[in-house]
Amino acid sequence: MICTTVRTGMECRFMSANGCSYNGGICHEIVEQCDGCKRASKHSNSWYCSACPDPIVKWKNGDCNLASHVSTSKKDSNGKLNPLKASKRNYR
């Protein structure tokens, strides 16, 4: 349905016939970590996330999984490998 509270005129999955069904009844503004994300959009002089109504929850336990400006990097292993297992892998 179309949002009638904060993001007026935008499609919102939390809108119902009785109003916003999200906890608190409104979307919350983005946090500092969201700066630079492609999902942030400006509505009524404030910035909101188009994917998540409460962005602080996404950043609570680390990086947001929806953030378009954060890249994940893999850690290099220490290089230690059991020689017996390595020889078996090479044999395949």
N, C-alpha and C positions, 0 to 999 in steps of 0.2 A: 504494500500500500504506500501511498504518498505521505511523507512526513509532514505533520502540521505543527510540530513543536519547535525544534531548533533548526533542523535542516529543511526548511520549508521548500516544498516542490521536488525534493529528491526521493527516490525510491528507498524504502526502509522496511526491513523484514520484521521489525519490532512493533510497527504500527498496527493497530486493530481498530475496529469500529468504536471501541471505548477509549481510544487514545493510545499513548505509548505504553507498551507492556513491559518495557525494560525496567530493571530495578531502579527506582527513583523517578521514573517517568520522563527522563531526559538523557540525551547523550552528553558525555563529558568532554571537555577540551583536551587537546593533545598535550603531551608532556615534552620536556626538553629533548629527550632521546628521539622523538618523532620528527625533529627538524630535518628537512631534506628528503623525506619519504614521499613517494609519488601518490600515496593514498591519502595524504592530508589535503583537505580542501577548505576554503574560506567561506563561511556563512555568517552573516550578520556580525561582521567585525571580529569574529573569533575563528580559530582553526579547529577542525574536527576531522577524525579519521573516518574514511568512507567504508572501512571494513569492520571496525570494532567500536562499539559505543562507549567503552571505558578503556582507553589505551594504557592506563597505569597498571591494569591487571596483566597485560601482555608483557610488560617490562619488569614485573615483580621478581621473576625467577631467572633473569638473564635477558638475552636478546629476544625481541619480538619476532615470532615466526612469520609475520606478515610484512615486516619491514623491507622495503625495496632498496634501501640505502645501506644496509648492513650485509657484509659478505662473510661467509663462514670460511675459516681456514683450518685445514687439517694439520694436526701436530705430527712432526716427523718422529718415527720411533727411534729408540736409542741405537738401533742397528744390531743388537745382540740377537742371535738366532741359534737355536740348537743345531749343531752340525749334522746330527743324525737325521733330524727332520728335514733339513735343507737338502740332504742327499736323496731322501725319499721323494721330495717334491721334484727334484731334477730328473728323477728316474721316470716319472709319469710322462 
